[in-house]
Amino acid sequence: MKLHMILSIMSILFLLNLSACSKEEVKYDGEPLKIAVIGDLPELNNEKIHFESISLNELSEDTVQISTNYDAIMITPLMFEEASNDRFVEVYTSTKIPFIFFDSEKRNLPFTNSGLTYESARWEALKNGSHTTIYLSDINANREDAWYFYLNDKKELDVLYKEIFEKVEML
């Protein structure tokens, strides 16, 4: 009976350890960042990165509040088609916060240009080999910037995240 109980406890501890290890370890050691996420929350392990889920409606209803409360907004593939709707173009191009289009092979273009959606933007010219794009617009300076991040090997996802977070910290 005691052996059965010990084995059960060991199994539970093993499963807990296994699930704790399933999060990607990211060695970012800059300033703490608070990132709003539209779509799937990344499964990362770093105490300096805090993700909070928000909706596209929340983003479009109160961009000032969101710009004040977060360091960046990340949009993931789950929401690309809806997020590329024309009604959000002005949000992306007029909000003073970096947008991270995570794993967007079409960069920021379907999101920041009217008349395109993620699905309809099929031009090969949109693909530059990048994995993720950070987009930041400054209406006052009549300027927009985009930074591209590349992922050569899925095993280097932690390095990609670190580069993204370091760029957000600089902005």
C-alpha positions in Angstrom: 0.0 0.0 0.0 2.8 2.4 0.9 4.7 1.5 -2.3 1.6 2.3 -4.3 1.2 5.7 -2.6 4.9 6.5 -3.1 4.6 5.6 -6.8 1.5 7.8 -7.2 3.2 10.7 -5.6 6.3 10.2 -7.8 4.1 10.1 -10.9 2.4 13.3 -10.0 5.7 15.1 -9.3 7.0 13.8 -12.7 4.0 15.1 -14.5 4.2 18.5 -12.8 7.9 18.8 -13.7 7.2 17.8 -17.3 4.5 20.4 -17.6 6.7 23.1 -16.1 9.4 22.2 -18.6 7.0 22.5 -21.6 7.2 26.3 -21.5 9.9 27.9 -23.7 12.8 29.3 -21.6 13.6 32.8 -22.9 16.8 34.4 -21.6 15.6 38.0 -21.9 17.1 40.0 -19.0 16.0 43.6 -19.9 13.4 45.8 -18.3 10.1 44.0 -17.4 7.6 44.1 -20.3 3.8 43.9 -20.3 2.5 42.7 -23.6 -1.2 42.6 -24.7 -1.9 39.5 -26.8 -4.7 39.2 -29.4 -4.8 35.4 -30.1 -2.9 32.6 -28.5 -0.9 33.5 -25.4 2.7 32.4 -25.8 4.0 29.8 -23.5 7.2 31.3 -22.2 9.1 31.1 -19.1 10.6 34.5 -18.1 9.6 36.4 -15.0 10.2 39.8 -16.8 7.6 39.1 -19.5 4.0 39.4 -18.6 1.3 38.6 -21.3 -2.3 39.6 -21.0 -5.0 38.6 -23.4 -7.2 41.3 -24.9 -9.7 41.3 -27.8 -9.6 43.3 -31.0 -12.7 45.1 -29.8 -10.9 46.2 -26.6 -8.0 47.4 -28.8 -10.2 49.5 -31.1 -12.4 50.9 -28.3 -9.6 52.3 -26.1 -6.2 52.6 -27.8 -5.1 55.4 -25.4 -5.6 53.2 -22.4 -4.0 50.2 -24.0 -1.0 52.3 -25.2 -0.6 53.5 -21.6 -0.9 50.1 -19.9 1.2 47.9 -22.3 4.7 48.0 -23.9 3.5 46.3 -27.1 0.6 44.4 -28.6 1.2 41.0 -30.1 -1.2 39.5 -32.7 -0.8 35.8 -33.3 -1.9 33.7 -36.4 -5.2 32.6 -34.8 -6.5 36.2 -35.2 -4.7 37.3 -38.5 -7.7 37.2 -40.7 -10.0 39.1 -38.4 -7.2 41.5 -37.4 -6.6 42.4 -41.0 -10.1 43.8 -41.5 -10.1 47.3 -42.8 -11.8 48.6 -39.7 -8.5 48.1 -37.7 -6.1 49.8 -40.2 -6.4 53.2 -38.5 -5.8 51.6 -35.1 -2.5 50.1 -36.2 -1.4 53.3 -38.1 -2.4 55.8 -35.4 -1.7 54.0 -32.1 1.7 55.0 -30.5 2.6 51.4 -29.4 4.6 48.7 -31.3 2.5 45.9 -32.9 4.1 42.5 -33.1 2.7 40.4 -35.9 4.0 37.1 -34.6 4.6 34.4 -37.3 3.2 36.6 -40.1 4.9 35.6 -43.4 3.1 38.6 -45.0 4.7 41.1 -42.6 2.5 44.0 -41.4 1.1 44.8 -44.9 -2.4 43.1 -44.7 -3.0 44.8 -41.4 -1.8 48.4 -42.3 -3.2 48.7 -45.8 -6.9 49.1 -46.6 -8.4 46.7 -49.1 -6.2 43.7 -48.0 -7.0 40.9 -45.7 -4.5 38.3 -44.5 -6.2 35.7 -46.7 -6.5 37.9 -49.8 -2.9 39.2 -49.7 -1.4 36.4 -51.7 1.4 38.2 -53.5 4.8 36.5 -53.3 6.3 40.0 -53.0 4.8 40.2 -49.4 7.1 37.3 -48.3 10.6 38.4 -47.4 11.5 35.3 -45.4 10.8 36.9 -42.0 9.0 35.2 -39.2 7.8 38.1 -37.2 7.4 41.9 -37.8 7.3 44.7 -35.3 5.4 47.7 -36.7 5.3 51.2 -35.2 3.6 54.3 -36.7 4.3 57.9 -35.8 1.6 60.1 -37.3 3.1 63.3 -36.0 6.4 62.6 -37.8 4.5 61.2 -40.8 6.6 58.0 -40.5 6.1 54.3 -40.0 8.8 51.7 -39.2 8.9 47.9 -39.5 11.5 45.6 -38.1 11.8 42.0 -39.3 12.8 39.0 -37.3 13.9 35.7 -38.8 13.7 32.1 -37.5 16.0 29.7 -39.3 15.4 26.7 -36.9 12.3 26.1 -34.7 14.8 25.1 -32.0 15.9 28.8 -31.9 12.5 30.1 -30.9 13.8 31.3 -27.6 16.4 33.5 -29.4 13.7 34.9 -31.7 11.6 35.9 -28.7 14.6 37.5 -26.9 15.4 39.6 -30.0 11.7 40.7 -30.2 11.6 41.7 -26.5 14.9 43.6 -26.7 13.6 45.6 -29.7 10.3 46.4 -27.8 12.3 47.5 -24.8 14.3 49.9 -27.1 11.1 51.4 -28.6 
